[in-house]
Amino acid sequence: MKTASATIQIDAPPMTVWSVLTDLDRYGEWNPLFPAASGQVAPGNRITLKSVRNGRAMTVRPRIVAAEPGAELRWDSSLPGIIGGEHSYTLTPAGGGTRLVQSESFRGLLVPFAGEAVAGAQVGFQRVNAALRQRAEALARDQRAP
């Protein structure tokens, strides 16, 4: 098993970060990795995430494993027996805002050969975290404005 992760501090409450993270219909406005997403974030449901990687359109339909508002979002996806992963966002109150850890644990037969993909995932997570921070902090400023 291999793991990729990225951590960021966001100057917004966990529930504000959660609202951005779970508003799939608005991913196109901020998410650089999945500019199109749809579905209902609830345990057991499948969501649809669309991206373009290396010039190729890609659609992933992970199953939501955990959806604890303001604390954790976790999903699982796989090509059975070949490669799969469990992706998570963990939100923790910290410093008047939120500490966000995004990670994915990869499993399956192709994992030993997926070093570049894991490294690329980590870079992608950093980009998503930065975009999520920008979006959540702007939303938090709007919520605080009179």
OpenMM code with the backbone's topology and positions (N, CA, C; nanometers):
from openmm import Vec3, app, unit

residues = "MET LYS THR ALA SER ALA THR ILE GLN ILE ASP ALA PRO PRO MET THR VAL TRP SER VAL LEU THR ASP LEU ASP ARG TYR GLY GLU TRP ASN PRO LEU PHE PRO ALA ALA SER GLY GLN VAL ALA PRO GLY ASN ARG ILE THR LEU LYS SER VAL ARG ASN GLY ARG ALA MET THR VAL ARG PRO ARG ILE VAL ALA ALA GLU PRO GLY ALA GLU LEU ARG TRP ASP SER SER LEU PRO GLY ILE ILE GLY GLY GLU HIS SER TYR THR LEU THR PRO ALA GLY GLY GLY THR ARG LEU VAL GLN SER GLU SER PHE ARG GLY LEU LEU VAL PRO PHE ALA GLY GLU ALA VAL ALA GLY ALA GLN VAL GLY PHE GLN ARG VAL ASN ALA ALA LEU ARG GLN ARG ALA GLU ALA LEU ALA ARG ASP GLN ARG ALA PRO".split()
positions = [
    Vec3(0.0847, -0.1170, 0.0000),
    Vec3(0.0000, 0.0000, 0.0000),
    Vec3(0.0895, 0.1236, 0.0000),
    Vec3(0.0493, 0.2264, -0.0750),
    Vec3(0.1177, 0.3550, -0.0783),
    Vec3(0.0175, 0.4620, -0.0428),
    Vec3(0.0669, 0.5697, 0.0180),
    Vec3(-0.0199, 0.6788, 0.0592),
    Vec3(0.0351, 0.8113, 0.0103),
    Vec3(-0.0531, 0.8970, -0.0356),
    Vec3(-0.0210, 1.0351, -0.0704),
    Vec3(-0.1052, 1.1238, 0.0197),
    Vec3(-0.0480, 1.2347, 0.0665),
    Vec3(-0.1268, 1.3252, 0.1495),
    Vec3(-0.0748, 1.4673, 0.1397),
    Vec3(-0.1607, 1.5609, 0.1759),
    Vec3(-0.1266, 1.7031, 0.1784),
    Vec3(-0.2092, 1.7678, 0.2898),
    Vec3(-0.1440, 1.8558, 0.3643),
    Vec3(-0.2074, 1.9235, 0.4781),
    Vec3(-0.2026, 2.0737, 0.4564),
    Vec3(-0.3088, 2.1434, 0.5014),
    Vec3(-0.3140, 2.2888, 0.4880),
    Vec3(-0.3956, 2.3474, 0.6029),
    Vec3(-0.3617, 2.4672, 0.6431),
    Vec3(-0.4380, 2.5410, 0.7428),
    Vec3(-0.5297, 2.6379, 0.6696),
    Vec3(-0.6566, 2.6390, 0.7060),
    Vec3(-0.7565, 2.7240, 0.6404),
    Vec3(-0.8182, 2.8163, 0.7449),
    Vec3(-0.8211, 2.9454, 0.7146),
    Vec3(-0.8769, 3.0445, 0.8062),
    Vec3(-1.0285, 3.0536, 0.7866),
    Vec3(-1.0943, 2.9436, 0.8198),
    Vec3(-1.2404, 2.9334, 0.8111),
    Vec3(-1.2823, 2.8182, 0.9014),
    Vec3(-1.3996, 2.8253, 0.9612),
    Vec3(-1.4460, 2.7170, 1.0487),
    Vec3(-1.4652, 2.5856, 0.9716),
    Vec3(-1.4532, 2.4725, 1.0412),
    Vec3(-1.4712, 2.3434, 0.9741),
    Vec3(-1.6021, 2.3302, 0.8969),
    Vec3(-1.7112, 2.3847, 0.9477),
    Vec3(-1.8384, 2.3706, 0.8755),
    Vec3(-1.8403, 2.4522, 0.7463),
    Vec3(-1.7654, 2.5627, 0.7423),
    Vec3(-1.7554, 2.6395, 0.6178),
    Vec3(-1.6745, 2.5604, 0.5150),
    Vec3(-1.5628, 2.5015, 0.5588),
    Vec3(-1.4814, 2.4181, 0.4708),
    Vec3(-1.5657, 2.3003, 0.4212),
    Vec3(-1.6403, 2.2393, 0.5123),
    Vec3(-1.7272, 2.1265, 0.4777),
    Vec3(-1.8283, 2.1655, 0.3711),
    Vec3(-1.8884, 2.2840, 0.3853),
    Vec3(-1.9909, 2.3259, 0.2889),
    Vec3(-1.9325, 2.3401, 0.1486),
    Vec3(-1.8085, 2.3876, 0.1380),
    Vec3(-1.7441, 2.3984, 0.0072),
    Vec3(-1.7120, 2.2588, -0.0464),
    Vec3(-1.6551, 2.1761, 0.0397),
    Vec3(-1.6113, 2.0422, 0.0005),
    Vec3(-1.7255, 1.9533, -0.0468),
    Vec3(-1.8425, 1.9699, 0.0104),
    Vec3(-1.9546, 1.8813, -0.0222),
    Vec3(-2.0543, 1.9402, -0.1223),
    Vec3(-2.0292, 2.0625, -0.1692),
    Vec3(-2.1152, 2.1242, -0.2712),
    Vec3(-2.0621, 2.0839, -0.4087),
    Vec3(-2.0887, 1.9593, -0.4462),
    Vec3(-2.0331, 1.9022, -0.5686),
    Vec3(-2.0708, 1.9810, -0.6941),
    Vec3(-2.1898, 2.0359, -0.6968),
    Vec3(-2.2353, 2.1094, -0.8142),
    Vec3(-2.1486, 2.2322, -0.8441),
    Vec3(-2.0743, 2.2819, -0.7443),
    Vec3(-1.9928, 2.4023, -0.7628),
    Vec3(-1.8439, 2.3719, -0.7782),
    Vec3(-1.8071, 2.2443, -0.7886),
    Vec3(-1.6654, 2.2090, -0.8044),
    Vec3(-1.6029, 2.2789, -0.9253),
    Vec3(-1.6785, 2.2972, -1.0303),
    Vec3(-1.6268, 2.3626, -1.1501),
    Vec3(-1.5808, 2.5052, -1.1256),
    Vec3(-1.6287, 2.5668, -1.0173),
    Vec3(-1.5912, 2.7043, -0.9845),
    Vec3(-1.4571, 2.7133, -0.9124),
    Vec3(-1.4084, 2.6001, -0.8571),
    Vec3(-1.2853, 2.6113, -0.7793),
    Vec3(-1.1926, 2.4891, -0.7853),
    Vec3(-1.2432, 2.3711, -0.8114),
    Vec3(-1.1635, 2.2499, -0.7968),
    Vec3(-1.0789, 2.2218, -0.9223),
    Vec3(-0.9445, 2.2324, -0.9108),
    Vec3(-0.8598, 2.2112, -1.0277),
    Vec3(-0.8438, 2.0639, -1.0679),
    Vec3(-0.8747, 1.9726, -0.9796),
    Vec3(-0.8583, 1.8304, -1.0096),
    Vec3(-0.9855, 1.7695, -1.0687),
    Vec3(-1.1001, 1.8061, -1.0103),
    Vec3(-1.2302, 1.7555, -1.0569),
    Vec3(-1.3206, 1.8746, -1.0893),
    Vec3(-1.3098, 1.9291, -1.2108),
    Vec3(-1.3908, 2.0460, -1.2456),
    Vec3(-1.5390, 2.0156, -1.2696),
    Vec3(-1.5764, 1.8906, -1.2596),
    Vec3(-1.7174, 1.8535, -1.2699),
    Vec3(-1.7433, 1.7405, -1.1707),
    Vec3(-1.8490, 1.7568, -1.0932),
    Vec3(-1.8851, 1.6559, -0.9931),
    Vec3(-2.0353, 1.6615, -0.9713),
    Vec3(-2.0906, 1.5476, -0.9299),
    Vec3(-2.2340, 1.5440, -0.9017),
    Vec3(-2.2629, 1.4291, -0.8064),
    Vec3(-2.3812, 1.4360, -0.7485),
    Vec3(-2.4250, 1.3305, -0.6575),
    Vec3(-2.4570, 1.3858, -0.5211),
    Vec3(-2.5036, 1.2981, -0.4357),
    Vec3(-2.5422, 1.3315, -0.2988),
    Vec3(-2.4385, 1.2732, -0.2039),
    Vec3(-2.3748, 1.3593, -0.1239),
    Vec3(-2.2724, 1.3146, -0.0294),
    Vec3(-2.3414, 1.2551, 0.0932),
    Vec3(-2.3476, 1.1224, 0.0972),
    Vec3(-2.4048, 1.0486, 0.2099),
    Vec3(-2.3463, 0.9078, 0.2064),
    Vec3(-2.3189, 0.8493, 0.3241),
    Vec3(-2.2608, 0.7146, 0.3269),
    Vec3(-2.3418, 0.6157, 0.2430),
    Vec3(-2.2699, 0.5371, 0.1628),
    Vec3(-2.3322, 0.4375, 0.0775),
    Vec3(-2.3619, 0.4862, -0.0630),
    Vec3(-2.3726, 0.6175, -0.0816),
    Vec3(-2.4009, 0.6727, -0.2142),
    Vec3(-2.2760, 0.6744, -0.3012),
    Vec3(-2.2985, 0.6691, -0.4307),
    Vec3(-2.1899, 0.6906, -0.5269),
    Vec3(-2.2014, 0.8335, -0.5783),
    Vec3(-2.0857, 0.8981, -0.5947),
    Vec3(-2.0813, 1.0303, -0.6543),
    Vec3(-2.0052, 1.0174, -0.7862),
    Vec3(-2.0129, 1.1195, -0.8698),
    Vec3(-1.9422, 1.1195, -0.9973),
    Vec3(-1.8434, 1.2347, -0.9980),
    Vec3(-1.7172, 1.2031, -1.0260),
    Vec3(-1.6107, 1.3024, -1.0346),
    Vec3(-1.5504, 1.2935, -1.1735),
    Vec3(-1.5418, 1.4071, -1.2429),
    Vec3(-1.4869, 1.4082, -1.3789),
    Vec3(-1.3640, 1.4972, -1.3837),
    Vec3(-1.2635, 1.4497, -1.4559),
    Vec3(-1.1413, 1.5274, -1.4721),
    Vec3(-1.0810, 1.5005, -1.6091),
    Vec3(-0.9750, 1.5741, -1.6387),
    Vec3(-0.8967, 1.5511, -1.7600),
    Vec3(-0.7528, 1.5342, -1.7137),
    Vec3(-0.6943, 1.4201, -1.7467),
    Vec3(-0.5557, 1.3920, -1.7089),
    Vec3(-0.4794, 1.3498, -1.8332),
    Vec3(-0.3675, 1.4159, -1.8551),
    Vec3(-0.2846, 1.3874, -1.9731),
    Vec3(-0.3665, 1.3944, -2.1018),
    Vec3(-0.4583, 1.4914, -2.1070),
    Vec3(-0.5389, 1.5107, -2.2264),
    Vec3(-0.6544, 1.4136, -2.2434),
    Vec3(-0.6749, 1.3257, -2.1450),
    Vec3(-0.7829, 1.2264, -2.1544),
    Vec3(-0.8899, 1.2527, -2.0489),
    Vec3(-1.0147, 1.2488, -2.0919),
    Vec3(-1.1262, 1.2643, -1.9987),
    Vec3(-1.1343, 1.1394, -1.9110),
    Vec3(-1.1618, 1.1609, -1.7843),
    Vec3(-1.1680, 1.0493, -1.6898),
    Vec3(-1.2868, 1.0709, -1.5959),
    Vec3(-1.3633, 0.9664, -1.5728),
    Vec3(-1.4756, 0.9719, -1.4795),
    Vec3(-1.4543, 0.8650, -1.3728),
    Vec3(-1.4702, 0.9064, -1.2486),
    Vec3(-1.4577, 0.8160, -1.1343),
    Vec3(-1.5906, 0.8195, -1.0599),
    Vec3(-1.6374, 0.7021, -1.0155),
    Vec3(-1.7631, 0.6941, -0.9398),
    Vec3(-1.7387, 0.6272, -0.8056),
    Vec3(-1.6762, 0.7013, -0.7130),
    Vec3(-1.6474, 0.6420, -0.5826),
    Vec3(-1.7723, 0.6289, -0.4956),
    Vec3(-1.7631, 0.5380, -0.3993),
    Vec3(-1.8705, 0.5173, -0.3004),
    Vec3(-1.8313, 0.5909, -0.1729),
    Vec3(-1.9241, 0.6704, -0.1201),
    Vec3(-1.8989, 0.7435, 0.0046),
    Vec3(-1.8965, 0.6438, 0.1202),
    Vec3(-1.7875, 0.6432, 0.1943),
    Vec3(-1.7709, 0.5539, 0.3085),
    Vec3(-1.8079, 0.6265, 0.4386),
    Vec3(-1.7695, 0.7542, 0.4486),
    Vec3(-1.7997, 0.8328, 0.5692),
    Vec3(-1.8262, 0.9769, 0.5281),
    Vec3(-1.9243, 1.0378, 0.5924),
    Vec3(-1.9569, 1.1784, 0.5695),
    Vec3(-2.0027, 1.2369, 0.7017),
    Vec3(-1.9059, 1.2794, 0.7820),
    Vec3(-1.9343, 1.3377, 0.9126),
    Vec3(-1.9167, 1.4884, 0.9011),
    Vec3(-2.0276, 1.5640, 0.8964),
    Vec3(-2.0208, 1.7082, 0.8717),
    Vec3(-1.9194, 1.7801, 0.9614),
    Vec3(-1.8341, 1.8575, 0.8965),
    Vec3(-1.7336, 1.9357, 0.9669),
    Vec3(-1.6151, 1.8562, 1.0169),
    Vec3(-1.6110, 1.7254, 0.9890),
    Vec3(-1.5031, 1.6422, 1.0434),
    Vec3(-1.4354, 1.5516, 0.9406),
    Vec3(-1.5131, 1.4766, 0.8612),
    Vec3(-1.4505, 1.3799, 0.7719),
    Vec3(-1.5388, 1.3472, 0.6519),
    Vec3(-1.4739, 1.3415, 0.5360),
    Vec3(-1.5357, 1.2905, 0.4143),
    Vec3(-1.4402, 1.1852, 0.3602),
    Vec3(-1.4941, 1.0655, 0.3353),
    Vec3(-1.4089, 0.9555, 0.2879),
    Vec3(-1.4849, 0.8765, 0.1828),
    Vec3(-1.4131, 0.8422, 0.0736),
    Vec3(-1.4737, 0.7595, -0.0299),
    Vec3(-1.3751, 0.6546, -0.0768),
    Vec3(-1.4303, 0.5526, -0.1446),
    Vec3(-1.3513, 0.4398, -0.1917),
    Vec3(-1.3837, 0.4168, -0.3391),
    Vec3(-1.2789, 0.3910, -0.4174),
    Vec3(-1.3006, 0.3568, -0.5576),
    Vec3(-1.1954, 0.2551, -0.5993),
    Vec3(-1.2276, 0.1763, -0.7022),
    Vec3(-1.1300, 0.0764, -0.7455),
    Vec3(-1.1639, 0.0190, -0.8816),
    Vec3(-1.0604, -0.0369, -0.9412),
    Vec3(-1.0735, -0.1313, -1.0511),
    Vec3(-1.0430, -0.2628, -0.9823),
    Vec3(-1.1444, -0.3425, -0.9472),
    Vec3(-1.1265, -0.4589, -0.8600),
    Vec3(-1.0047, -0.5452, -0.8946),
    Vec3(-0.9223, -0.5657, -0.7918),
    Vec3(-0.8047, -0.6499, -0.8035),
    Vec3(-0.6855, -0.5836, -0.8699),
    Vec3(-0.7081, -0.4718, -0.9403),
    Vec3(-0.5999, -0.4086, -1.0146),
    Vec3(-0.5421, -0.2917, -0.9350),
    Vec3(-0.6248, -0.1934, -0.9056),
    Vec3(-0.5820, -0.0801, -0.8242),
    Vec3(-0.7058, -0.0138, -0.7651),
    Vec3(-0.6899, 0.0379, -0.6475),
    Vec3(-0.7994, 0.1064, -0.5818),
    Vec3(-0.7435, 0.1995, -0.4774),
    Vec3(-0.8331, 0.2739, -0.4158),
    Vec3(-0.7871, 0.3650, -0.3133),
    Vec3(-0.9002, 0.4149, -0.2271),
    Vec3(-0.8622, 0.4538, -0.1071),
    Vec3(-0.9561, 0.5192, -0.0169),
    Vec3(-0.9073, 0.6618, 0.0016),
    Vec3(-0.9905, 0.7560, -0.0358),
    Vec3(-0.9579, 0.8979, -0.0335),
    Vec3(-1.0270, 0.9610, 0.0862),
    Vec3(-0.9561, 1.0499, 0.1552),
    Vec3(-1.0195, 1.1137, 0.2706),
    Vec3(-0.9808, 1.2596, 0.2844),
    Vec3(-1.0730, 1.3335, 0.3424),
    Vec3(-1.0518, 1.4705, 0.3864),
    Vec3(-1.0837, 1.4697, 0.5354),
    Vec3(-0.9880, 1.5088, 0.6173),
    Vec3(-1.0100, 1.5172, 0.7612),
    Vec3(-1.0000, 1.6632, 0.8015),
    Vec3(-1.1039, 1.7143, 0.8670),
    Vec3(-1.1104, 1.8535, 0.9089),
    Vec3(-1.1027, 1.8578, 1.0611),
    Vec3(-1.0082, 1.9374, 1.1137),
    Vec3(-0.9896, 1.9495, 1.2573),
    Vec3(-0.9850, 2.0973, 1.2936),
    Vec3(-1.0624, 2.1401, 1.3951),
    Vec3(-1.0510, 2.2791, 1.4382),
    Vec3(-0.9082, 2.3063, 1.4853),
    Vec3(-0.8502, 2.4182, 1.4390),
    Vec3(-0.7130, 2.4516, 1.4770),
    Vec3(-0.6882, 2.6008, 1.4548),
    Vec3(-0.6320, 2.6653, 1.5537),
    Vec3(-0.5921, 2.8050, 1.5389),
    Vec3(-0.7039, 2.8976, 1.4949),
    Vec3(-0.8250, 2.8743, 1.5391),
    Vec3(-0.9377, 2.9570, 1.4988),
    Vec3(-0.9894, 2.9259, 1.3592),
    Vec3(-0.9334, 2.8234, 1.2958),
    Vec3(-0.9773, 2.7836, 1.1624),
    Vec3(-0.9839, 2.6327, 1.1524),
    Vec3(-0.9353, 2.5791, 1.0426),
    Vec3(-0.9440, 2.4358, 1.0159),
    Vec3(-0.8109, 2.3833, 0.9645),
    Vec3(-0.7674, 2.2735, 1.0213),
    Vec3(-0.6538, 2.1994, 0.9664),
    Vec3(-0.7150, 2.0908, 0.8785),
    Vec3(-0.6803, 2.0937, 0.7491),
    Vec3(-0.7341, 1.9978, 0.6532),
    Vec3(-0.6226, 1.9037, 0.6096),
    Vec3(-0.6484, 1.7746, 0.6209),
    Vec3(-0.5570, 1.6731, 0.5695),
    Vec3(-0.6321, 1.5957, 0.4621),
    Vec3(-0.5780, 1.5987, 0.3410),
    Vec3(-0.6343, 1.5210, 0.2309),
    Vec3(-0.5365, 1.4077, 0.2026),
    Vec3(-0.5877, 1.2860, 0.1959),
    Vec3(-0.4971, 1.1735, 0.1703),
    Vec3(-0.5677, 1.0641, 0.0914),
    Vec3(-0.4858, 0.9768, 0.0344),
    Vec3(-0.5381, 0.8595, -0.0337),
    Vec3(-0.4408, 0.7449, -0.0114),
    Vec3(-0.4971, 0.6310, 0.0272),
    Vec3(-0.4197, 0.5076, 0.0414),
    Vec3(-0.4511, 0.4211, -0.0798),
    Vec3(-0.3477, 0.3880, -0.1554),
    Vec3(-0.3629, 0.3094, -0.2771),
    Vec3(-0.3373, 0.1622, -0.2468),
    Vec3(-0.4145, 0.0739, -0.3120),
    Vec3(-0.3974, -0.0698, -0.2920),
    Vec3(-0.4173, -0.1419, -0.4250),
    Vec3(-0.3679, -0.2650, -0.4335),
    Vec3(-0.3897, -0.3464, -0.5521),
    Vec3(-0.2604, -0.3869, -0.6205),
    Vec3(-0.2760, -0.4682, -0.7243),
    Vec3(-0.1608, -0.5255, -0.7947),
    Vec3(-0.0710, -0.4222, -0.8611),
    Vec3(-0.1274, -0.3121, -0.9087),
    Vec3(-0.0468, -0.2130, -0.9800),
    Vec3(0.0228, -0.1114, -0.8891),
    Vec3(-0.0064, -0.1121, -0.7603),
    Vec3(0.0511, -0.0132, -0.6692),
    Vec3(0.2042, -0.0111, -0.6723),
    Vec3(0.2719, -0.1253, -0.6740),
    Vec3(0.4187, -0.1189, -0.6777),
    Vec3(0.4747, -0.0465, -0.8012),
    Vec3(0.3936, -0.0358, -0.9052),
    Vec3(0.4376, 0.0282, -1.0283),
    Vec3(0.3793, 0.1689, -1.0450),
    Vec3(0.3149, 0.2196, -0.9418),
    Vec3(0.2410, 0.3459, -0.9519),
    Vec3(0.3105, 0.4617, -0.8818),
    Vec3(0.4415, 0.4568, -0.8690),
    Vec3(0.5150, 0.5622, -0.7984),
    Vec3(0.4903, 0.7009, -0.8535),
    Vec3(0.4940, 0.7160, -0.9863),
    Vec3(0.4698, 0.8469, -1.0468),
    Vec3(0.3266, 0.8932, -1.0234),
    Vec3(0.2331, 0.8015, -1.0294),
    Vec3(0.0929, 0.8370, -1.0077),
    Vec3(0.0709, 0.8842, -0.8637),
    Vec3(0.1349, 0.8190, -0.7677),
    Vec3(0.1213, 0.8586, -0.6271),
    Vec3(0.1835, 0.9967, -0.6063),
    Vec3(0.3015, 1.0195, -0.6629),
    Vec3(0.3667, 1.1512, -0.6520),
    Vec3(0.2794, 1.2580, -0.7181),
    Vec3(0.2213, 1.2261, -0.8322),
    Vec3(0.1325, 1.3198, -0.9005),
    Vec3(0.0072, 1.3481, -0.8198),
    Vec3(-0.0429, 1.2463, -0.7511),
    Vec3(-0.1605, 1.2649, -0.6659),
    Vec3(-0.1296, 1.3646, -0.5550),
    Vec3(-0.0115, 1.3534, -0.4962),
    Vec3(0.0249, 1.4437, -0.3869),
    Vec3(0.0278, 1.5891, -0.4359),
    Vec3(0.0829, 1.6123, -0.5538),
    Vec3(0.0854, 1.7468, -0.6122),
    Vec3(-0.0577, 1.7943, -0.6381),
    Vec3(-0.1418, 1.7057, -0.6909),
    Vec3(-0.2816, 1.7399, -0.7147),
    Vec3(-0.3545, 1.7749, -0.5853),
    Vec3(-0.3262, 1.7008, -0.4790),
    Vec3(-0.3895, 1.7285, -0.3491),
    Vec3(-0.3494, 1.8665, -0.2996),
    Vec3(-0.2228, 1.9040, -0.3174),
    Vec3(-0.1770, 2.0365, -0.2742),
    Vec3(-0.2512, 2.1455, -0.3514),
    Vec3(-0.2710, 2.1247, -0.4796),
    Vec3(-0.3446, 2.2219, -0.5617),
    Vec3(-0.4901, 2.2329, -0.5169),
    Vec3(-0.5540, 2.1182, -0.4919),
    Vec3(-0.6933, 2.1191, -0.4466),
    Vec3(-0.7032, 2.1865, -0.3099),
    Vec3(-0.6114, 2.1537, -0.2189),
    Vec3(-0.6141, 2.2140, -0.0854),
    Vec3(-0.6024, 2.3663, -0.0937),
    Vec3(-0.5109, 2.4158, -0.1779),
    Vec3(-0.4931, 2.5603, -0.1921),
    Vec3(-0.6197, 2.6252, -0.2483),
    Vec3(-0.6818, 2.5627, -0.3470),
    Vec3(-0.8049, 2.6162, -0.4054),
    Vec3(-0.9200, 2.6100, -0.3054),
    Vec3(-0.9265, 2.5024, -0.2283),
    Vec3(-1.0296, 2.4885, -0.1253),
    Vec3(-1.0113, 2.5960, -0.0183),
    Vec3(-0.8851, 2.6211, 0.0214),
    Vec3(-0.8589, 2.7260, 0.1204),
    Vec3(-0.9069, 2.8613, 0.0681),
    Vec3(-0.8722, 2.8927, -0.0560),
    Vec3(-0.9120, 3.0210, -0.1130),
    Vec3(-1.0643, 3.0358, -0.1135),
    Vec3(-1.1335, 2.9319, -0.1554),
    Vec3(-1.2792, 2.9354, -0.1641),
    Vec3(-1.3433, 2.9462, -0.0248),
    Vec3(-1.2979, 2.8639, 0.0702),
    Vec3(-1.3559, 2.8637, 0.2050),
    Vec3(-1.3264, 2.9939, 0.2786),
    Vec3(-1.2056, 3.0482, 0.2636),
    Vec3(-1.1724, 3.1738, 0.3314),
    Vec3(-1.2547, 3.2893, 0.2754),
    Vec3(-1.2790, 3.2909, 0.1442),
    Vec3(-1.3636, 3.3943, 0.0851),
    Vec3(-1.5064, 3.3814, 0.1365),
    Vec3(-1.5561, 3.2598, 0.1461),
    Vec3(-1.6906, 3.2358, 0.1985),
    Vec3(-1.7001, 3.2794, 0.3444),
    Vec3(-1.5972, 3.2475, 0.4239),
    Vec3(-1.5960, 3.2869, 0.5655),
    Vec3(-1.5950, 3.4389, 0.5795),
    Vec3(-1.5202, 3.5084, 0.4944),
    Vec3(-1.5191, 3.6560, 0.4979),
    Vec3(-1.6579, 3.7090, 0.4663),
    Vec3(-1.7235, 3.6508, 0.3659),
    Vec3(-1.8584, 3.6947, 0.3294),
    Vec3(-1.9562, 3.6704, 0.4442),
    Vec3(-1.9408, 3.5600, 0.5165),
    Vec3(-2.0311, 3.5278, 0.6275),
    Vec3(-2.0099, 3.6230, 0.7451),
    Vec3(-1.8861, 3.6724, 0.7629),
    Vec3(-1.8555, 3.7642, 0.8732),
    Vec3(-1.8948, 3.9076, 0.8413),
    Vec3(-1.9076, 3.9422, 0.7133),
    Vec3(-1.9377, 4.0803, 0.6735),
    Vec3(-2.0774, 4.1180, 0.7205),
    Vec3(-2.0922, 4.2448, 0.7651),
    Vec3(-2.2246, 4.2903, 0.8126),
    Vec3(-2.3255, 4.3052, 0.7005),
] * unit.nanometer
topology = app.Topology()
chain = topology.addChain("A")
for resn in residues:
    res = topology.addResidue(resn, chain)
    for name in ("N", "CA", "C"):
        topology.addAtom(name, app.Element.getBySymbol(name[0]), res)
